Amino acid sequence: MNKSKSQNSWLCKAELDFEEKQPMWKLETNKASKLLDIWNSLKTSFEPSNRKSAYLGYGGTYLKSSDNSEWHIFNKTVTRVNNNTIEVRFDKNRYFEKTILKSAPSGILPDALCSLLFGI
């Protein structure tokens, strides 16, 4: 595998209980840069994410960066895990989550997920 390609690889996933295989896709570098800008604009939160969903079967989104940082996004909370550090930020308008969902290739997510839950 080309080392430069693996270093620029970002992976997204939507956690859907009603899907046998979880939808996954690669994120383009320019969209990853936008997500990092959004992350940097979010305020630190001291409240952990509530893992109970108001949306049946939707468990949030997941992002893994090229440096192996992981973001778990759910219920207006973005949690970043990097090495042994955990940082939680509040995303009142769900910009981070919506940006990930909008980046999915056409047809990979159920239409109702984006339109009904998030108006996108």
N, C-alpha and C positions, 0 to 999 in steps of 0.2 A: 504494500500500500504506500502511496506517496505520502511522505511525512508532512508536507505542507498542507495537504488536503485534510489529514486527520487532525492537525492542529486547529483548523478553522471549522471543525465540525460541531454544530450545535444540534441537539436533539430535543424535540417537543413530544409530549404525550398528553392526551386527554384521558382522564380516568373515568371510565363509563362501566358501571356494574352490569348493564344490560347488553354489553358487547362481549362476544367470546374472546376476540382479540382486540386489545387496546389500540386505538388509532395512534400511530407514531409517524413523525415526519421530520425531515431536516430543516433547519432554519437558515436562511441566507444571512451572510455576514452583515449586510446593511440593516436587516431587521433585528439582528442580535444587538447591534450598536444602539438602535432605537430603544430596545428593552433595557439596556444598561443605563441609558439616559433617564428612562422612567424610574428605574430602581434608585438611581442617585437622587431623584427628586422626592422620593417617598420619605415620610417621617417614621422614625423608629417607633415601634409599638412594644408595649410590655404585656400585651394580651396574646396568649397563644390562640391559634386558629381553632374554632369550634368545628370538629370533624363531622358533625351531624348536618346533613344537607337538607335544605328546604326543597331541593329539586331532586326528585326520586331518581336514583341511579347515577347522579353526577357527583363525582368526587374531586373535582378540581382539575388543574393542569399541572404539568411537570416540565421543567426545562433543565437540561444538562449542558453546561458550557464546554468549550474546548479545553479549559483548564481543570475540568472535572468538578467545578462548583455545581451544586444542585439547587434549584428553586422549586418549592412546593407552593402552589398558589391555590387558595381556597377561601371563600367567604370573606373577601376584601382584605385578606392577609397574605403577604408574600414572605415566605420563610426561606432564607438562603443558608445552605450548609456548605462550608468550605473548610477542608481539612477537619479540624475538631471544633470549629467555630460555628455557632448558630446565631443568626441575626434575623429579627422579625421586623417587618415594616407594614404599615397600614396603607391600603390602596382603596380609599373611600369610593372612587368612581370606577374601580376595576380596570384601569387602563392597561396594567401589566397583563392581566388575564385576557382581556379582549384582544390585545395585540398578538398574543400567542394564538388564540383561536382564529383570528383573521388570517394568520400566516399559513393555516392548513391548506393543503392542495384541495381543489374543488372535488367534492364527493367523498372525502375521507371522514367527515363528521356528519352526523344526522342533522338535517336541515333544522329541525325543531330545537336542537340544542342552542345554536347560535341565534336564531330568530326569536324564539319564545323566551329564552332565559336572559339574553343579553341585548336583544334588539340590533344585532349585527348580521 
